[in-house]
Amino acid sequence: MTGTEPHAEEARKGRTAALRAVLWAALAAAVAFFLWANRQDLPDAWRSATSANPAWLAAALGWVVLFLAGQAGMYASARRAVGLPATTAGMVVPALAAGALNIVSKSGGMGGLAVFLAGAKRRGEPAGLATTAYTAVVVVSHATFALTLAVVFVVMWFDGHVTRLEIAAGALFAVYAAGQAAILGAALWSRGMVRRVYRLTGMASHALRRLLGLTRDVYVANDAAADELFDVLAALRRAPGRLAGAFAWGMAVELAGVGLLWAVLRALGEPVSPVVALSGYAMTVLFSTVGILPGGLGFAEASLGAMLRSYGVSVPVTTAAVVLYRVGEAWIPLAAGLAALRLLGRGGAAPAAGLAPEEPGG
């Protein structure tokens, strides 16, 4: 070890600690902003929440568990579809970690890929296969939500609850989804396109690792890995039924989101129909997707509150429902995901989940 290496290691640790501090500060600022924005309704919301039915709150927690288990099931099914070993239980920790990264970053669901690429590197798995499995989960997630959203728009149209804002948001999501589908379609049919996309993502990932001091190497394009990715994508194109398991788990995730909101409303004494929960859930996810802030911050709360009010839910119950729903839908997964990231960073979940942290500078 040279005399400069200890200093470089200390500098890397310092940058990593600073990045963590920034993330925690951003999280604290988000919580503070939400509390400030709802400060007038919080007393009534608190009274509604503290008087909530414990049995229905327990049911809401059960839906959260299904929501998280469904995400793990999607990753496990997608990995098996491309020929990688995986179990649903073994994917819980990496799925939680990936979910946390996706919540705090506006990356179209691709932020969590780093977790699975790190695991693939440590296990000696082909990076192309890991990337394909992860991308398949993102695509399936968008497909299951698009199906849910289509059903919701039909229901809301007959109920007379579709507004111009919701139509505009739906159109924006359709453009967003169509753009991703076009990119994926081009990648499915063009080996050159896959190589270009792979190089761009590789360069971005390498730049981030250099910024964090994790490597000092020069980026080298890996066309062999890109070709492997193209071959696996082509195989999935010829046999899309391999992703049936991931699709089923994806629909379970959508069901869990609806069930969570319905259970929260019932816990607060609001005897709404499942249609209200279905509409509220879909609009919340829709506006979170098209919103500009990570995790749908602000957009999710505003859209859910407006939707519940349009169905006649009182202001105190609406505020309490928004808080409790977001706790189950975002804050619990975020807290669990941060704990999972810490566990993976210590290597504690590596044997079970098939993932381990990268070596510094590797």
C-alpha positions as CSV (number, residue, x, y, z in Angstrom):
1,M,0.0,0.0,0.0
2,T,1.4,3.4,-1.0
3,G,1.4,6.4,1.3
4,T,-1.4,8.0,-0.8
5,E,-3.8,5.1,-0.6
6,P,-4.9,5.6,3.1
7,H,-5.6,9.3,2.3
8,A,-7.6,8.3,-0.8
9,E,-9.6,5.8,1.3
10,E,-10.3,8.4,3.9
11,A,-11.4,10.9,1.2
12,R,-13.7,8.2,-0.3
13,K,-15.3,7.5,3.1
14,G,-15.7,11.2,3.7
15,R,-17.5,11.7,0.4
16,T,-19.7,8.7,1.1
17,A,-20.6,10.1,4.5
18,A,-21.4,13.5,3.0
19,L,-23.6,11.9,0.4
20,R,-25.5,10.0,3.1
21,A,-25.9,13.2,5.1
22,V,-27.3,15.0,2.1
23,L,-29.8,12.2,1.5
24,W,-30.9,12.2,5.2
25,A,-31.2,16.0,5.1
26,A,-33.4,15.8,2.0
27,L,-35.6,13.2,3.7
28,A,-35.9,15.4,6.8
29,A,-36.7,18.4,4.6
30,A,-39.4,16.5,2.8
31,V,-41.1,15.5,6.0
32,A,-40.9,19.0,7.4
33,F,-42.4,20.5,4.1
34,F,-45.3,18.0,4.3
35,L,-46.0,18.9,7.9
36,W,-45.8,22.6,7.2
37,A,-48.1,22.4,4.2
38,N,-50.7,20.5,6.2
39,R,-50.2,22.3,9.5
40,Q,-53.8,23.6,9.7
41,D,-55.4,20.2,9.2
42,L,-53.0,18.1,11.3
43,P,-54.8,18.5,14.6
44,D,-58.0,17.1,13.2
45,A,-56.1,14.5,11.2
46,W,-54.3,13.4,14.3
47,R,-57.6,12.9,16.2
48,S,-58.9,10.9,13.3
49,A,-55.8,8.8,13.1
50,T,-55.6,8.1,16.8
51,S,-59.2,7.0,16.9
52,A,-58.8,4.7,13.9
53,N,-60.0,1.1,14.0
54,P,-57.0,-1.1,15.0
55,A,-58.2,-4.1,13.1
56,W,-58.4,-2.2,9.9
57,L,-55.0,-0.6,10.5
58,A,-53.6,-4.2,10.9
59,A,-55.3,-5.0,7.6
60,A,-53.6,-2.0,6.0
61,L,-50.2,-3.3,7.3
62,G,-51.0,-6.6,5.8
63,W,-51.5,-4.9,2.4
64,V,-48.1,-3.2,2.9
65,V,-46.5,-6.6,3.4
66,L,-48.1,-7.9,0.3
67,F,-47.0,-4.8,-1.6
68,L,-43.4,-5.4,-0.6
69,A,-43.6,-9.2,-1.1
70,G,-45.0,-8.6,-4.6
71,Q,-42.0,-6.5,-5.6
72,A,-39.7,-9.3,-4.4
73,G,-41.7,-11.8,-6.3
74,M,-41.4,-9.8,-9.5
75,Y,-37.6,-9.7,-9.3
76,A,-37.4,-13.4,-8.5
77,S,-39.7,-14.3,-11.4
78,A,-37.8,-12.1,-13.8
79,R,-34.5,-13.5,-12.8
80,R,-35.7,-17.0,-13.3
81,A,-37.1,-16.0,-16.7
82,V,-33.6,-15.1,-17.9
83,G,-32.0,-18.1,-16.4
84,L,-30.7,-16.7,-13.1
85,P,-31.4,-18.5,-9.8
86,A,-33.7,-16.7,-7.4
87,T,-36.3,-17.2,-4.8
88,T,-38.9,-14.7,-3.6
89,A,-37.6,-14.8,-0.1
90,G,-34.1,-14.3,-1.3
91,M,-35.1,-11.2,-3.3
92,V,-36.8,-9.4,-0.3
93,V,-33.7,-7.5,0.8
94,P,-32.4,-6.4,-2.6
95,A,-35.9,-5.5,-3.7
96,L,-36.3,-3.3,-0.6
97,A,-32.9,-1.7,-1.3
98,A,-33.8,-1.1,-4.9
99,G,-37.1,0.3,-4.0
100,A,-35.5,2.9,-1.6
101,L,-33.2,4.1,-4.4
102,N,-36.2,4.4,-6.8
103,I,-38.1,6.4,-4.2
104,V,-35.4,9.0,-3.6
105,S,-34.4,9.3,-7.3
106,K,-36.4,10.4,-10.3
107,S,-35.0,7.7,-12.6
108,G,-38.0,6.0,-14.1
109,G,-37.5,3.0,-11.9
110,M,-34.0,2.4,-13.0
111,G,-32.2,3.7,-9.9
112,G,-32.4,0.4,-8.2
113,L,-30.5,-1.4,-11.0
114,A,-27.2,-0.6,-9.2
115,V,-28.2,-3.0,-6.3
116,F,-28.6,-5.9,-8.7
117,L,-25.5,-5.1,-10.8
118,A,-23.4,-5.1,-7.6
119,G,-24.8,-8.5,-6.7
120,A,-24.2,-9.9,-10.1
121,K,-20.6,-8.7,-10.0
122,R,-19.9,-10.4,-6.7
123,R,-21.6,-13.7,-7.7
124,G,-19.9,-13.8,-11.1
125,E,-23.3,-13.5,-12.9
126,P,-23.4,-11.9,-16.4
127,A,-24.3,-8.2,-16.0
128,G,-26.4,-8.5,-19.1
129,L,-28.7,-11.1,-17.5
130,A,-29.1,-9.0,-14.4
131,T,-29.9,-5.9,-16.4
132,T,-32.4,-7.8,-18.5
133,A,-34.2,-9.1,-15.4
134,Y,-34.3,-5.7,-13.8
135,T,-35.5,-4.0,-17.0
136,A,-38.2,-6.7,-17.4
137,V,-39.5,-5.8,-13.9
138,V,-39.7,-2.1,-14.8
139,V,-41.5,-2.9,-18.1
140,V,-43.9,-5.2,-16.3
141,S,-44.6,-2.7,-13.6
142,H,-45.5,-0.1,-16.2
143,A,-47.7,-2.6,-18.0
144,T,-49.6,-3.6,-14.9
145,F,-50.2,0.0,-13.9
146,A,-51.2,0.9,-17.4
147,L,-53.8,-1.8,-17.3
148,T,-55.0,-0.7,-13.9
149,L,-55.2,2.9,-15.0
150,A,-57.2,2.0,-18.1
151,V,-59.8,0.3,-15.9
152,V,-59.9,3.2,-13.5
153,F,-60.5,5.7,-16.3
154,V,-63.4,3.7,-17.6
155,V,-64.9,3.5,-14.1
156,M,-64.3,7.2,-13.4
157,W,-65.8,8.1,-16.8
158,F,-69.1,6.4,-15.9
159,D,-68.9,7.9,-12.4
160,G,-68.4,11.4,-13.8
161,H,-65.1,11.9,-11.9
162,V,-62.7,12.4,-14.8
163,T,-61.4,16.0,-15.0
164,R,-59.3,17.8,-17.5
165,L,-56.3,17.6,-15.2
166,E,-56.6,13.8,-14.9
167,I,-56.9,13.4,-18.6
168,A,-53.8,15.6,-19.2
169,A,-51.9,13.5,-16.6
170,G,-53.0,10.3,-18.2
171,A,-52.0,11.6,-21.6
172,L,-48.6,12.6,-20.2
173,F,-48.1,9.1,-18.7
174,A,-49.2,7.6,-22.1
175,V,-46.5,9.6,-23.9
176,Y,-43.9,8.6,-21.2
177,A,-44.8,4.9,-21.4
178,A,-44.9,5.0,-25.2
179,G,-41.4,6.6,-25.3
180,Q,-40.0,3.9,-23.0
181,A,-41.7,1.2,-25.2
182,A,-40.2,2.7,-28.3
183,I,-36.7,2.7,-26.8
184,L,-37.2,-0.9,-25.6
185,G,-38.6,-1.9,-28.9
186,A,-35.6,-0.5,-30.7
187,A,-33.4,-2.3,-28.3
188,L,-35.2,-5.6,-28.9
189,W,-34.7,-5.4,-32.6
190,S,-31.3,-3.8,-32.9
191,R,-28.0,-5.1,-31.5
192,G,-26.4,-1.7,-32.3
193,M,-29.1,0.1,-30.2
194,V,-28.5,-2.2,-27.3
195,R,-24.8,-1.4,-27.5
196,R,-25.4,2.3,-27.5
197,V,-27.8,2.2,-24.6
198,Y,-25.4,0.0,-22.7
199,R,-22.5,2.3,-23.3
200,L,-24.5,5.4,-22.1
201,T,-25.7,3.7,-18.9
202,G,-22.2,2.3,-18.3
203,M,-20.6,5.8,-18.8
204,A,-23.1,7.3,-16.4
205,S,-22.6,4.6,-13.8
206,H,-18.8,4.9,-14.1
207,A,-19.0,8.7,-13.8
208,L,-21.0,8.4,-10.6
209,R,-18.5,5.9,-9.2
210,R,-15.6,8.2,-10.0
211,L,-17.5,11.1,-8.3
212,L,-17.9,9.0,-5.2
213,G,-14.3,8.0,-5.3
214,L,-15.1,4.3,-5.7
215,T,-12.8,4.0,-8.8
216,R,-10.1,5.8,-10.6
217,D,-10.1,3.6,-13.7
218,V,-11.0,4.9,-17.2
219,Y,-14.3,3.7,-18.6
220,V,-14.1,0.9,-21.1
221,A,-17.1,-0.1,-23.2
222,N,-18.2,-3.7,-22.8
223,D,-19.8,-4.7,-26.1
224,A,-19.7,-8.4,-25.1
225,A,-22.0,-7.7,-22.2
226,A,-24.3,-5.7,-24.5
227,D,-24.4,-8.5,-27.0
228,E,-25.3,-10.9,-24.2
229,L,-28.1,-8.5,-23.1
230,F,-29.4,-8.4,-26.7
231,D,-29.4,-12.2,-27.0
232,V,-31.4,-12.5,-23.8
233,L,-33.9,-9.8,-24.8
234,A,-34.3,-11.6,-28.1
235,A,-35.1,-14.9,-26.3
236,L,-37.7,-13.1,-24.1
237,R,-39.2,-11.6,-27.3
238,R,-39.7,-15.1,-28.7
239,A,-41.1,-16.5,-25.4
240,P,-42.9,-13.6,-23.6
241,G,-44.8,-16.2,-21.5
242,R,-41.6,-16.5,-19.3
243,L,-42.6,-13.2,-17.7
244,A,-46.1,-14.5,-16.7
245,G,-45.0,-14.9,-13.1
246,A,-43.6,-11.4,-12.9
247,F,-46.9,-10.1,-14.4
248,A,-48.9,-11.9,-11.8
249,W,-46.8,-10.5,-9.0
250,G,-47.1,-7.1,-10.6
251,M,-50.9,-7.3,-10.5
252,A,-50.6,-8.3,-6.8
253,V,-48.7,-5.1,-6.2
254,E,-51.4,-3.1,-7.8
255,L,-54.0,-4.9,-5.8
256,A,-52.1,-4.3,-2.6
257,G,-51.9,-0.6,-3.3
258,V,-55.7,-0.4,-3.7
259,G,-56.2,-2.6,-0.7
260,L,-54.0,-0.4,1.5
261,L,-55.9,2.8,0.7
262,W,-59.3,1.0,1.2
263,A,-58.2,-0.4,4.6
264,V,-56.9,3.1,5.6
265,L,-60.3,4.7,4.8
266,R,-62.2,1.9,6.6
267,A,-59.9,2.3,9.6
268,L,-60.9,6.0,9.7
269,G,-64.6,5.1,9.7
270,E,-65.2,6.1,6.1
271,P,-67.5,3.4,4.5
272,V,-66.3,3.9,1.0
273,S,-66.5,1.4,-1.8
274,P,-63.4,-0.3,-3.3
275,V,-64.0,1.9,-6.4
276,V,-63.0,5.0,-4.4
277,A,-59.8,3.3,-3.3
278,L,-59.1,2.1,-6.8
279,S,-59.5,5.6,-8.2
280,G,-57.5,7.2,-5.4
281,Y,-54.7,4.8,-5.8
282,A,-54.4,5.1,-9.5
283,M,-54.5,8.9,-9.5
284,T,-51.9,9.0,-6.7
285,V,-49.5,6.7,-8.7
286,L,-50.2,8.6,-11.9
287,F,-49.4,12.0,-10.5
288,S,-46.4,10.6,-8.6
289,T,-45.1,9.3,-12.0
290,V,-45.5,12.5,-13.9
291,G,-44.5,14.7,-11.0
292,I,-41.1,16.3,-10.9
293,L,-40.1,15.5,-7.4
294,P,-38.7,12.1,-6.2
295,G,-41.2,9.7,-4.6
296,G,-44.1,11.8,-5.9
297,L,-43.6,14.2,-3.0
298,G,-46.3,16.8,-3.0
299,F,-48.0,15.5,-6.2
300,A,-49.1,12.2,-4.6
301,E,-50.5,13.9,-1.5
302,A,-52.3,16.6,-3.5
303,S,-53.8,14.2,-6.0
304,L,-55.0,11.7,-3.4
305,G,-56.5,14.5,-1.3
306,A,-58.3,16.0,-4.3
307,M,-59.7,12.6,-5.3
308,L,-61.0,11.7,-1.9
309,R,-62.6,15.2,-1.5
310,S,-64.3,14.7,-4.9
311,Y,-66.0,11.6,-3.5
312,G,-67.3,13.5,-0.5
313,V,-64.7,12.4,2.2
314,S,-64.4,15.1,4.9
315,V,-61.3,17.2,5.2
316,P,-60.0,15.7,8.5
317,V,-60.5,12.2,7.3
318,T,-58.9,13.0,3.9
319,T,-55.9,14.5,5.6
320,A,-55.5,11.5,7.9
321,A,-56.0,9.1,5.1
322,V,-53.3,10.8,3.0
323,V,-50.9,10.7,5.9
324,L,-51.6,7.0,6.8
325,Y,-51.6,5.9,3.1
326,R,-48.3,7.6,2.4
327,V,-46.8,6.1,5.5
328,G,-47.7,2.6,4.2
329,E,-47.0,3.3,0.5
330,A,-43.8,5.3,0.7
331,W,-42.3,5.9,4.2
332,I,-42.4,2.3,5.4
333,P,-40.8,1.0,2.2
334,L,-38.3,3.8,2.3
335,A,-37.3,3.0,5.9
336,A,-37.1,-0.7,5.2
337,G,-35.1,0.0,2.0
338,L,-32.6,2.2,3.8
339,A,-32.2,-0.6,6.4
340,A,-31.7,-3.1,3.5
341,L,-29.1,-0.9,1.9
342,R,-27.2,-0.7,5.2
343,L,-27.5,-4.5,5.6
344,L,-26.2,-5.1,2.0
345,G,-23.4,-2.6,2.7
346,R,-22.3,-4.7,5.7
347,G,-22.6,-7.9,3.6
348,G,-25.1,-9.4,6.0
349,A,-27.6,-10.3,3.4
350,A,-25.2,-11.4,0.7
351,P,-25.4,-15.2,1.2
352,A,-29.2,-15.3,1.3
353,A,-30.0,-12.7,-1.3
354,G,-27.1,-13.4,-3.7
355,L,-25.9,-9.9,-3.4
356,A,-22.9,-8.3,-1.8
357,P,-21.3,-4.8,-1.9
358,E,-18.6,-4.0,-4.3
359,E,-15.1,-3.6,-3.1
360,P,-13.9,0.0,-2.8
361,G,-12.3,1.1,-6.0
362,G,-13.5,-2.1,-7.8
